[in-house]
Amino acid sequence: MGIFKNRTASRISAPVTRPTAGHPFGMLDGYVPLGAPQLRLYYALREAVPVIDAAIFKLVRLTGGFTVDCADPAAANALRTFLAQVPVGGNRQGVSAFLATYFEQLLTCGTALGEIVTDTAGALRALFNAPLQNIELRRAANGFDVDLFVRRSDGLRRVPRQDLCLLSVLDPDPGALTGNSMLKGLPFVSGILLKIFESIGANWERVGNLRFAVTYNPRNDAIDRAYAKDRALQVAKEWGEAMQSGGAVKDFVAVGDVQIKVIGADNQILDSEVPVRQMLEQIVAKTGLPPFMLGLSWSSTERMSAQQADALTSELEAYRRILTPVIDRICRVYLQHLGCTCAPEIIWDDITLQDEVEQSRAQLYRAQAAAMTKGDD
């Protein structure tokens, strides 16, 4: 009924870090965008070795969720609603979806990049996970900060709103602008593992699809030697018809000294269990996850020990410390648009890796110890 008659619709601006078509000689500009060949190698590793891909998704899920709060109750409710409903990449919704892709990119590439998309009025409207292939990082003029550049069809252009870009690096080298992938050091080990798998596949193709050696031994008489070629051709023809009969049973009948052996039946296939386990141990050690979480039953028990749970909790908390500034930046931009000056507070969910029974027993012991201490006082 005309309720929106006098309102001017704001228009969302497109992400400035989105990829566009460029000329085929872009590397002649003198900069390599974040080591593109290395990034392709890491994604190829995830596709070739399922354990690596499963470990990355497992770490993303184990990092857990969070809630946000601030001093102003109204602003806190608006902020939580926004984080739950913000569009991400045009096909997803919620800041959790953005962080999942952001964290996955960080683990795989060592560097993660996102963008806060605003409309023409400056309001925060969406979040965008930017691909790294068309992004270049340079040291800023002050010699300390980092400037982002995007490669477009018209050349290299500096991102105008650097404050709306979200950049995180994982374990960077001293003085480096980019981080190190969690998969660093795994290409060599994974290459050996893939060679073993390829040889296993080739051997089983030979063994599973049987090949036969049919040998005709002619006798020493003159007639047998004279017709040896003809009889060999006849044996080959009859053997071929018997093997091409499909599912029907067809006997092979031959006259003379004919021997039939399976090719490769006397050769023993190498045992791959030990070398495959050695390679997988290196991969699992790099991920920091217990083997049973990746479907590897290497021990007599599949229960996580307290030491493993503590070590994994420390790993996840370290990842959370990298993601917290990203969440804080998004919340601050939204609160500033609302005119709220209060600082956001990010509250991560508790990491529960141990059994509920063990946690309840630990709480009981602590309560009993507190009661005994209070009684002594």
Phi, psi and omega in degrees: 000041177079016183291333179256021187295316186265008181269140177262119182289132177275150183250132179285133175276147182286150177299130182283347180263007181290149183285144175226163181291135179234175181285155186286356181244039184294334182287349177289350179289348174104358181231142175259120185289095173057032176061059185305318178300323180293322178296318178296325178295318181294318178292328175293324177298318180297325180283327184278325182245101184301332180298321180294315180296318179294323180295320180294313179294326179295318179295322179298318182285324182289339179299331173085181181256186183204166172231159180238154180207162175206174186292330181271114182300319180295317178294324179296318179294317178296321180294316179295321177296319179296314182296332180278338187241000184294133176293143181231113176066008177087348183228002178225176185214140176101145181292337177297321177295320178297314182293327179297313178292321180298314180291322177297318176295323180295316180292321184284313187260343185084350179220135179233142183224132175224171181217139173270117183264128179245164175267185182294339178272358179089004180279143179287122186242334185199167174238145186225127174272113185271134173289151185269350187294331183251019182247140175232141179250135178226153176289134181290170183296333180282357177079006183232311182285173181241132176254140179259135177235143179244136181270120180237178182296334180264014177116195182268129184228136179287136179295124186293318182256082180296333182289344179265000179265141181247118184233131177224145178232151183247117176048060182287152173288155180303125180082356182275150179271334181252162181265184179250133180292150173297338182272004180297130182094351182269342181303319181294312180296317180293327177297318177296318180298319180291326176296320178295315180297321180294319179293323177297317178297319179293319180294318180289333174293323178289318183285319182291320177263090190295140174241137187246147173249110180258118185243127176252121181254104180290151178280177187277353182287158186295322182294317180297318180291328182290323182256020181298317181294315181297317180293323177297319178294321179294319177298316180297320179295312181296321179293320178297319178294324180292324181282336181267013183281000178071225182280349180285147179274125180222125182279153176248122183240128180222152179251133179111189181273095182242128178243139180234122178229149176277128180291128177086001182291333182276350182270139181263129178286135182297144177284120185260359186297315183291308180296324178296319178295322179298318179291318180293328178297321177295320180292314181295322179298327179290327181283333182081007181264148173296146184301322185292339177291341179255014178082018181253112181263087182260345182241171182287339179236151179251009178277140180281129179284165180296325180292318177296319180296320179294318180295316180292323177298319177297320177298313182294323178293327175295319176295323179297324179294334176282324183278336183301315178300329178293313178297320180298319180296316180298315181295320181294320178297319180291318180293324177296324177293328177284350183084017181262130182262000181287151182273138179285152177238121180263122181244108180281147175292152178294139177275114181249100180252341180265167181294148177299327179296317180294320179295319179296320178295320178296320177296321177298315179298319179294319178295320178295320179294320178295321179293320178294321179294319179294322179293325179292328179289000000 
